[in-house]
Amino acid sequence: RVSHRRSPSRCGTYAAHTGFVHSVTWNAIPGEQSKDTMFTSASEDCNLHVWDIRGGAPLASVNQHADGILCVEWMGDGVLMTGSKDNQVKSCNIKSNAPTAA
């Protein structure tokens, strides 16, 4: 269950993971158009989902780790960084749904 920081009554349940969810992060990048409505969830099922609180299905899904994702952070301009139990840190551009260059 997720509640919006500015409007606690605005909440919902977002279901797409098949494993324990380790991390949920709001898009808090100043100036990004969707900063007040988008968040990510990272899970033991190796998936990262990007959500908009106004909808029920993930806007984007990324599976680029071999083991559960423990943390995720917004970097700006659609780039997310993830850390996993596979001992790797990876970046992905959710606008193109592709890994970013190292």
CYANA upper distance limits for C-alpha pairs under 8 A (distance plus 0.5 A):
  1 ARG  CA     11 CYS  CA      7.43
  1 ARG  CA     12 GLY  CA      6.08
  1 ARG  CA     13 THR  CA      5.08
  1 ARG  CA     14 TYR  CA      7.39
  2 VAL  CA     11 CYS  CA      5.89
  2 VAL  CA     12 GLY  CA      6.16
  2 VAL  CA     13 THR  CA      6.93
  2 VAL  CA     14 TYR  CA      8.32
  3 SER  CA      7 SER  CA      7.92
  3 SER  CA      8 PRO  CA      5.77
  3 SER  CA      9 SER  CA      7.49
  3 SER  CA     10 ARG  CA      6.40
  3 SER  CA     11 CYS  CA      4.74
  3 SER  CA     12 GLY  CA      7.37
  4 HIS  CA      8 PRO  CA      5.71
  4 HIS  CA      9 SER  CA      8.06
  4 HIS  CA     10 ARG  CA      6.33
  4 HIS  CA     11 CYS  CA      6.79
 11 CYS  CA     53 ILE  CA      8.15
 12 GLY  CA     53 ILE  CA      7.96
 13 THR  CA     56 GLY  CA      8.44
 14 TYR  CA     56 GLY  CA      6.68
 14 TYR  CA     57 ALA  CA      7.81
 15 ALA  CA     57 ALA  CA      8.35
 16 ALA  CA     57 ALA  CA      8.15
 16 ALA  CA     58 PRO  CA      8.03
 17 HIS  CA     21 VAL  CA      7.87
 17 HIS  CA     43 SER  CA      7.29
 17 HIS  CA     45 ASP  CA      7.16
 17 HIS  CA     47 ASN  CA      7.79
 18 THR  CA     44 GLU  CA      8.47
 18 THR  CA     45 ASP  CA      6.37
 19 GLY  CA     43 SER  CA      6.48
 19 GLY  CA     44 GLU  CA      5.43
 19 GLY  CA     45 ASP  CA      5.23
 20 PHE  CA     43 SER  CA      6.13
 20 PHE  CA     44 GLU  CA      5.74
 20 PHE  CA     45 ASP  CA      7.78
 21 VAL  CA     41 SER  CA      7.29
 21 VAL  CA     42 ALA  CA      6.30
 21 VAL  CA     43 SER  CA      4.68
 21 VAL  CA     44 GLU  CA      6.77
 22 HIS  CA     41 SER  CA      8.20
 22 HIS  CA     42 ALA  CA      6.39
 22 HIS  CA     43 SER  CA      5.84
 22 HIS  CA     44 GLU  CA      7.42
 22 HIS  CA     69 ILE  CA      7.61
 22 HIS  CA     70 LEU  CA      5.86
 22 HIS  CA     71 CYS  CA      7.24
 23 SER  CA     40 THR  CA      8.42
 23 SER  CA     41 SER  CA      6.13
 23 SER  CA     42 ALA  CA      5.64
 23 SER  CA     43 SER  CA      7.46
 23 SER  CA     70 LEU  CA      6.88
 23 SER  CA     71 CYS  CA      5.85
 23 SER  CA     72 VAL  CA      7.10
 24 VAL  CA     39 PHE  CA      7.44
 24 VAL  CA     40 THR  CA      6.02
 24 VAL  CA     41 SER  CA      4.96
 24 VAL  CA     42 ALA  CA      7.04
 24 VAL  CA     72 VAL  CA      8.09
 25 THR  CA     39 PHE  CA      5.95
 25 THR  CA     40 THR  CA      5.79
 25 THR  CA     41 SER  CA      7.16
 25 THR  CA     72 VAL  CA      7.42
 25 THR  CA     73 GLU  CA      7.27
 25 THR  CA     74 TRP  CA      8.25
 26 TRP  CA     35 LYS  CA      8.03
 26 TRP  CA     36 ASP  CA      8.31
 26 TRP  CA     38 MET  CA      6.73
 26 TRP  CA     39 PHE  CA      4.72
 26 TRP  CA     40 THR  CA      7.05
 27 ASN  CA     34 SER  CA      8.05
 27 ASN  CA     35 LYS  CA      5.44
 27 ASN  CA     36 ASP  CA      7.52
 27 ASN  CA     37 THR  CA      8.25
 27 ASN  CA     38 MET  CA      6.19
 27 ASN  CA     39 PHE  CA      5.93
 27 ASN  CA     40 THR  CA      8.22
 27 ASN  CA     74 TRP  CA      6.61
 28 ALA  CA     35 LYS  CA      6.09
 28 ALA  CA     36 ASP  CA      8.00
 28 ALA  CA     74 TRP  CA      7.94
 29 ILE  CA     35 LYS  CA      6.83
 29 ILE  CA     74 TRP  CA      7.68
 29 ILE  CA     75 MET  CA      7.96
 29 ILE  CA     76 GLY  CA      6.48
 30 PRO  CA     35 LYS  CA      7.71
 31 GLY  CA     35 LYS  CA      8.03
 32 GLU  CA     76 GLY  CA      8.16
 32 GLU  CA     77 ASP  CA      8.04
 34 SER  CA     38 MET  CA      6.37
 37 THR  CA     52 ASP  CA      5.85
 37 THR  CA     53 ILE  CA      5.95
 37 THR  CA     54 ARG  CA      7.65
 38 MET  CA     50 VAL  CA      7.51
 38 MET  CA     51 TRP  CA      5.99
 38 MET  CA     52 ASP  CA      4.94
 38 MET  CA     53 ILE  CA      6.83
 39 PHE  CA     50 VAL  CA      6.36
 39 PHE  CA     51 TRP  CA      5.85
 39 PHE  CA     52 ASP  CA      7.03
 39 PHE  CA     53 ILE  CA      8.22
 40 THR  CA     48 LEU  CA      7.36
 40 THR  CA     49 HIS  CA      6.00
 40 THR  CA     50 VAL  CA      4.95
 40 THR  CA     51 TRP  CA      6.49
 40 THR  CA     72 VAL  CA      8.07
 41 SER  CA     48 LEU  CA      6.22
 41 SER  CA     49 HIS  CA      5.82
 41 SER  CA     50 VAL  CA      7.17
 41 SER  CA     51 TRP  CA      8.46
 41 SER  CA     72 VAL  CA      8.21
 42 ALA  CA     46 CYS  CA      7.92
 42 ALA  CA     47 ASN  CA      6.53
 42 ALA  CA     48 LEU  CA      5.06
 42 ALA  CA     49 HIS  CA      7.12
 42 ALA  CA     69 ILE  CA      6.09
 42 ALA  CA     70 LEU  CA      7.18
 42 ALA  CA     71 CYS  CA      7.01
 42 ALA  CA     72 VAL  CA      7.10
 43 SER  CA     47 ASN  CA      6.25
 43 SER  CA     48 LEU  CA      7.13
 43 SER  CA     68 GLY  CA      6.39
 43 SER  CA     69 ILE  CA      5.78
 43 SER  CA     70 LEU  CA      7.32
 44 GLU  CA     67 ASP  CA      7.53
 44 GLU  CA     68 GLY  CA      4.27
 44 GLU  CA     69 ILE  CA      6.25
 44 GLU  CA     70 LEU  CA      7.90
 45 ASP  CA     67 ASP  CA      7.94
 45 ASP  CA     68 GLY  CA      6.15
 45 ASP  CA     69 ILE  CA      8.15
 46 CYS  CA     63 ASN  CA      6.44
 46 CYS  CA     64 GLN  CA      7.89
 46 CYS  CA     65 HIS  CA      6.26
 46 CYS  CA     66 ALA  CA      7.18
 46 CYS  CA     67 ASP  CA      6.04
 46 CYS  CA     68 GLY  CA      4.98
 46 CYS  CA     69 ILE  CA      5.97
 47 ASN  CA     61 SER  CA      7.24
 47 ASN  CA     62 VAL  CA      6.22
 47 ASN  CA     63 ASN  CA      5.29
 47 ASN  CA     64 GLN  CA      8.16
 47 ASN  CA     65 HIS  CA      8.31
 47 ASN  CA     68 GLY  CA      8.20
 47 ASN  CA     69 ILE  CA      7.60
 48 LEU  CA     61 SER  CA      6.11
 48 LEU  CA     62 VAL  CA      5.61
 48 LEU  CA     63 ASN  CA      6.95
 48 LEU  CA     69 ILE  CA      8.09
 49 HIS  CA     58 PRO  CA      6.36
 49 HIS  CA     59 LEU  CA      7.92
 49 HIS  CA     60 ALA  CA      6.29
 49 HIS  CA     61 SER  CA      4.98
 49 HIS  CA     62 VAL  CA      7.00
 50 VAL  CA     58 PRO  CA      6.04
 50 VAL  CA     59 LEU  CA      6.01
 50 VAL  CA     60 ALA  CA      5.64
 50 VAL  CA     61 SER  CA      6.86
 51 TRP  CA     55 GLY  CA      8.00
 51 TRP  CA     56 GLY  CA      8.32
 51 TRP  CA     57 ALA  CA      7.50
 51 TRP  CA     58 PRO  CA      5.29
 51 TRP  CA     59 LEU  CA      5.94
 51 TRP  CA     60 ALA  CA      7.82
 52 ASP  CA     56 GLY  CA      8.19
 52 ASP  CA     58 PRO  CA      7.86
 52 ASP  CA     59 LEU  CA      7.45
 60 ALA  CA     94 ILE  CA      7.22
 60 ALA  CA     97 ASN  CA      7.78
 61 SER  CA     97 ASN  CA      8.25
 62 VAL  CA     97 ASN  CA      7.37
 64 GLN  CA     90 LYS  CA      8.49
 65 HIS  CA     69 ILE  CA      7.66
 65 HIS  CA     84 SER  CA      7.30
 65 HIS  CA     86 ASP  CA      7.34
 65 HIS  CA     88 GLN  CA      8.33
 66 ALA  CA     86 ASP  CA      6.38
 67 ASP  CA     84 SER  CA      6.81
 67 ASP  CA     85 LYS  CA      5.90
 67 ASP  CA     86 ASP  CA      5.57
 68 GLY  CA     84 SER  CA      6.15
 68 GLY  CA     85 LYS  CA      6.05
 68 GLY  CA     86 ASP  CA      7.83
 69 ILE  CA     82 THR  CA      7.27
 69 ILE  CA     83 GLY  CA      6.36
 69 ILE  CA     84 SER  CA      4.67
 69 ILE  CA     85 LYS  CA      6.89
 70 LEU  CA     82 THR  CA      8.00
 70 LEU  CA     83 GLY  CA      6.21
 70 LEU  CA     84 SER  CA      5.67
 70 LEU  CA     85 LYS  CA      7.29
 71 CYS  CA     82 THR  CA      6.09
 71 CYS  CA     83 GLY  CA      5.76
 71 CYS  CA     84 SER  CA      7.56
 72 VAL  CA     80 LEU  CA      7.22
 72 VAL  CA     81 MET  CA      6.05
 72 VAL  CA     82 THR  CA      4.91
 72 VAL  CA     83 GLY  CA      7.05
 73 GLU  CA     80 LEU  CA      6.13
 73 GLU  CA     81 MET  CA      5.75
 73 GLU  CA     82 THR  CA      7.10
 74 TRP  CA     78 GLY  CA      8.07
 74 TRP  CA     79 VAL  CA      6.82
 74 TRP  CA     80 LEU  CA      5.23
 74 TRP  CA     81 MET  CA      7.11
 75 MET  CA     79 VAL  CA      5.83
 75 MET  CA     80 LEU  CA      6.07
 75 MET  CA     81 MET  CA      7.44
 76 GLY  CA     80 LEU  CA      8.06
 77 ASP  CA     93 ASN  CA      8.47
 78 GLY  CA     93 ASN  CA      5.76
 78 GLY  CA     94 ILE  CA      5.81
 78 GLY  CA     95 LYS  CA      6.11
 79 VAL  CA     91 SER  CA      7.13
 79 VAL  CA     92 CYS  CA      6.01
 79 VAL  CA     93 ASN  CA      4.80
 79 VAL  CA     94 ILE  CA      6.75
 79 VAL  CA     95 LYS  CA      8.45
 79 VAL  CA    100 THR  CA      8.41
 80 LEU  CA     91 SER  CA      5.99
 80 LEU  CA     92 CYS  CA      5.87
 80 LEU  CA     93 ASN  CA      6.86
 80 LEU  CA     94 ILE  CA      7.80
 81 MET  CA     89 VAL  CA      7.41
 81 MET  CA     90 LYS  CA      6.14
 81 MET  CA     91 SER  CA      4.86
 81 MET  CA     92 CYS  CA      7.10
 82 THR  CA     89 VAL  CA      6.03
 82 THR  CA     90 LYS  CA      5.82
 82 THR  CA     91 SER  CA      6.77
 83 GLY  CA     87 ASN  CA      7.91
 83 GLY  CA     88 GLN  CA      6.51
 83 GLY  CA     89 VAL  CA      5.00
 83 GLY  CA     90 LYS  CA      7.13
 84 SER  CA     88 GLN  CA      6.27
 84 SER  CA     89 VAL  CA      7.08
 90 LYS  CA     99 PRO  CA      8.08
 91 SER  CA     99 PRO  CA      6.36
 91 SER  CA    100 THR  CA      6.17
 92 CYS  CA     97 ASN  CA      7.25
 92 CYS  CA     98 ALA  CA      6.12
 92 CYS  CA     99 PRO  CA      4.68
 92 CYS  CA    100 THR  CA      5.72
 93 ASN  CA     97 ASN  CA      6.06
 93 ASN  CA     98 ALA  CA      6.09
 93 ASN  CA     99 PRO  CA      6.64
 93 ASN  CA    100 THR  CA      6.62
 94 ILE  CA     98 ALA  CA      7.33
